[in-house]
Amino acid sequence: MSHPFDLSGKVAAVTGANTGIGQAIALALAAAGADVACIGRSDPVETVAQIGALGRRAAAIVADLSSIAPVVPIVAETVARLGRLDILVNNAGTIRRSAAVDFTEDDWDAVVDTNLKTAFFLSQAAARHMIAAGHGGRLINVASMLSFQGGIRVASYTASKSGLAGLTKALANEWAPHGLTVNAIAPGYIATNNTAALRADPERDRAILDRIPAKRWGEPGDIGGAAVFLASDAATYVQGHVLAVDGGWLAR
Ligand SMILES: NC(=O)c1ccc[n+]([C@@H]2O[C@H](COP(=O)([O-])OP(=O)(O)OC[C@H]3O[C@@H](n4cnc5c(N)ncnc54)[C@H](OP(=O)(O)O)[C@@H]3O)[C@@H](O)[C@H]2O)c1
């Protein structure tokens, strides 16, 4: 009997795989046995090399996800280069910080387009392929604490991540009958480029750390296990769930 977390023979595509949480997820999926299409706006050369060192195949796909133009080509290129597509991780995301009264249309569109609109249309392209192939599949969205809470000075980010949590449930309802699961991971406060501004502000840094029962910022590697779980046979009956990986933040 194979191990329930074994991903051997599976192919994953991970967006934003060049750095941070996406890179850690790509490496965790590869360590569990998957081959990985690493999608990056910057060339994910380092991630591809590390996956190769794990003995898995990796394909770099450079794409700007601020528009939906690349979504169908991403699925086609993954299948052409790695043979199939079983797991999609919508991780790429961006944030703009500004008081709500000063928020511009550009601050709104840049965040909602990448974090929510492209995540939906890439999921649609992947699901169309998985349903036609008939082998089922796993869709994993990277949500946020701001899928549950309001945040401060990040109106478009909160709207996008709360929308992504709702979308996760909506797609789970529609695609479960096709053997697809759709779930999300909601990271807590993780030390990446995305949170550099918060960590650089001593007051915000202290306030955040005071609330985290684990008493530390998360590391990108803290998120990998949840992705492997949701991608694996161990999670076959997990549907429409938003799994917090937050050192206890939401428990406070
Ligand atoms: N760090 C946290 O505390 C935290 C908490 C909850 C959720 N998240 C979410 O986790 C995900 C990963 O973020 P991170 O923390 O790892 O931050 P990060 O290091 O800034 O990574 C963000 C990733 O998204 C990519 N990306 C952004 N805009 C893109 C675009 N238009 N086209 C293609 N790729 C684009 C970035 O590419 P470039 O490197 O080329 O910019 C990068 O690979 C995001 O969805 C974020 O919202 C993070």
The ligand as an SDF file (V2000), in Angstrom:
LIG
                    3D

 48 52  0  0  0  0  0  0  0  0999 V2000
    3.5440   36.2780    3.9730 N   0  0  0  0  0  0  0  0  0  0  0  0
    2.4040   36.1940    4.6180 C   0  0  0  0  0  0  0  0  0  0  0  0
    2.3420   36.4780    5.8220 O   0  0  0  0  0  0  0  0  0  0  0  0
    1.1510   35.7610    3.9070 C   0  0  0  0  0  0  0  0  0  0  0  0
    0.0250   35.5360    4.7000 C   0  0  0  0  0  0  0  0  0  0  0  0
   -1.1430   35.1140    4.0780 C   0  0  0  0  0  0  0  0  0  0  0  0
   -1.1760   34.9290    2.7180 C   0  0  0  0  0  0  0  0  0  0  0  0
   -0.0640   35.1530    1.9740 N   0  0  0  0  0  0  0  0  0  0  0  0
   -0.1740   34.9030    0.5310 C   0  0  0  0  0  0  0  0  0  0  0  0
    0.8110   33.9730    0.1540 O   0  0  0  0  0  0  0  0  0  0  0  0
    1.0640   34.1290   -1.2390 C   0  0  0  0  0  0  0  0  0  0  0  0
    2.5710   34.1910   -1.4480 C   0  0  0  0  0  0  0  0  0  0  0  0
    3.0540   35.3810   -0.8460 O   0  0  0  0  0  0  0  0  0  0  0  0
    4.4510   35.4520   -0.0710 P   0  0  0  0  0  0  0  0  0  0  0  0
    4.1590   35.7920    1.3230 O   0  0  0  0  0  0  0  0  0  0  0  0
    5.2780   34.2690   -0.3780 O   0  0  0  0  0  0  0  0  0  0  0  0
    5.0440   36.7910   -0.6930 O   0  0  0  0  0  0  0  0  0  0  0  0
    6.0760   37.0620   -1.8550 P   0  0  0  0  0  0  0  0  0  0  0  0
    7.3910   36.5120   -1.4390 O   0  0  0  0  0  0  0  0  0  0  0  0
    5.9000   38.4910   -2.1450 O   0  0  0  0  0  0  0  0  0  0  0  0
    5.5350   36.1650   -3.0660 O   0  0  0  0  0  0  0  0  0  0  0  0
    4.4700   36.5720   -3.8910 C   0  0  0  0  0  0  0  0  0  0  0  0
    4.5750   35.7640   -5.1560 C   0  0  0  0  0  0  0  0  0  0  0  0
    3.5160   36.1380   -6.0450 O   0  0  0  0  0  0  0  0  0  0  0  0
    4.1250   36.4980   -7.2810 C   0  0  0  0  0  0  0  0  0  0  0  0
    3.3520   37.4760   -8.0070 N   0  0  0  0  0  0  0  0  0  0  0  0
    2.8710   38.6570   -7.5650 C   0  0  0  0  0  0  0  0  0  0  0  0
    2.2660   39.3110   -8.5830 N   0  0  0  0  0  0  0  0  0  0  0  0
    2.3890   38.5210   -9.6870 C   0  0  0  0  0  0  0  0  0  0  0  0
    2.0040   38.6470  -11.0340 C   0  0  0  0  0  0  0  0  0  0  0  0
    1.3630   39.7340  -11.4910 N   0  0  0  0  0  0  0  0  0  0  0  0
    2.2850   37.6420  -11.8850 N   0  0  0  0  0  0  0  0  0  0  0  0
    2.9580   36.5430  -11.4590 C   0  0  0  0  0  0  0  0  0  0  0  0
    3.3600   36.3760  -10.1980 N   0  0  0  0  0  0  0  0  0  0  0  0
    3.0860   37.3560   -9.3180 C   0  0  0  0  0  0  0  0  0  0  0  0
    5.4710   37.0600   -6.8990 C   0  0  0  0  0  0  0  0  0  0  0  0
    6.3270   37.1330   -8.0160 O   0  0  0  0  0  0  0  0  0  0  0  0
    7.5800   38.1730   -7.9790 P   0  0  0  0  0  0  0  0  0  0  0  0
    8.5710   37.5880   -6.9970 O   0  0  0  0  0  0  0  0  0  0  0  0
    8.0820   38.1700   -9.3680 O   0  0  0  0  0  0  0  0  0  0  0  0
    7.0350   39.4850   -7.5330 O   0  0  0  0  0  0  0  0  0  0  0  0
    5.8950   36.0290   -5.8770 C   0  0  0  0  0  0  0  0  0  0  0  0
    6.3230   34.8480   -6.4940 O   0  0  0  0  0  0  0  0  0  0  0  0
    0.3350   35.3930   -1.6740 C   0  0  0  0  0  0  0  0  0  0  0  0
   -0.8930   35.0430   -2.2840 O   0  0  0  0  0  0  0  0  0  0  0  0
    0.0780   36.0930   -0.3610 C   0  0  0  0  0  0  0  0  0  0  0  0
   -1.0370   36.9350   -0.4280 O   0  0  0  0  0  0  0  0  0  0  0  0
    1.1010   35.5680    2.5340 C   0  0  0  0  0  0  0  0  0  0  0  0
  1  2  1  0
  2  3  2  0
  2  4  1  0
  4  5  1  0
  4 48  2  0
  5  6  2  0
  6  7  1  0
  7  8  2  0
  8  9  1  0
  8 48  1  0
  9 10  1  0
  9 46  1  0
 10 11  1  0
 11 12  1  0
 11 44  1  0
 12 13  1  0
 13 14  1  0
 14 15  2  0
 14 16  1  0
 14 17  1  0
 17 18  1  0
 18 19  2  0
 18 20  1  0
 18 21  1  0
 21 22  1  0
 22 23  1  0
 23 24  1  0
 23 42  1  0
 24 25  1  0
 25 26  1  0
 25 36  1  0
 26 27  1  0
 26 35  1  0
 27 28  2  0
 28 29  1  0
 29 30  1  0
 29 35  2  0
 30 31  1  0
 30 32  2  0
 32 33  1  0
 33 34  2  0
 34 35  1  0
 36 37  1  0
 36 42  1  0
 37 38  1  0
 38 39  2  0
 38 40  1  0
 38 41  1  0
 42 43  1  0
 44 45  1  0
 44 46  1  0
 46 47  1  0
M  CHG  2   8   1  16  -1
M  END
$$$$
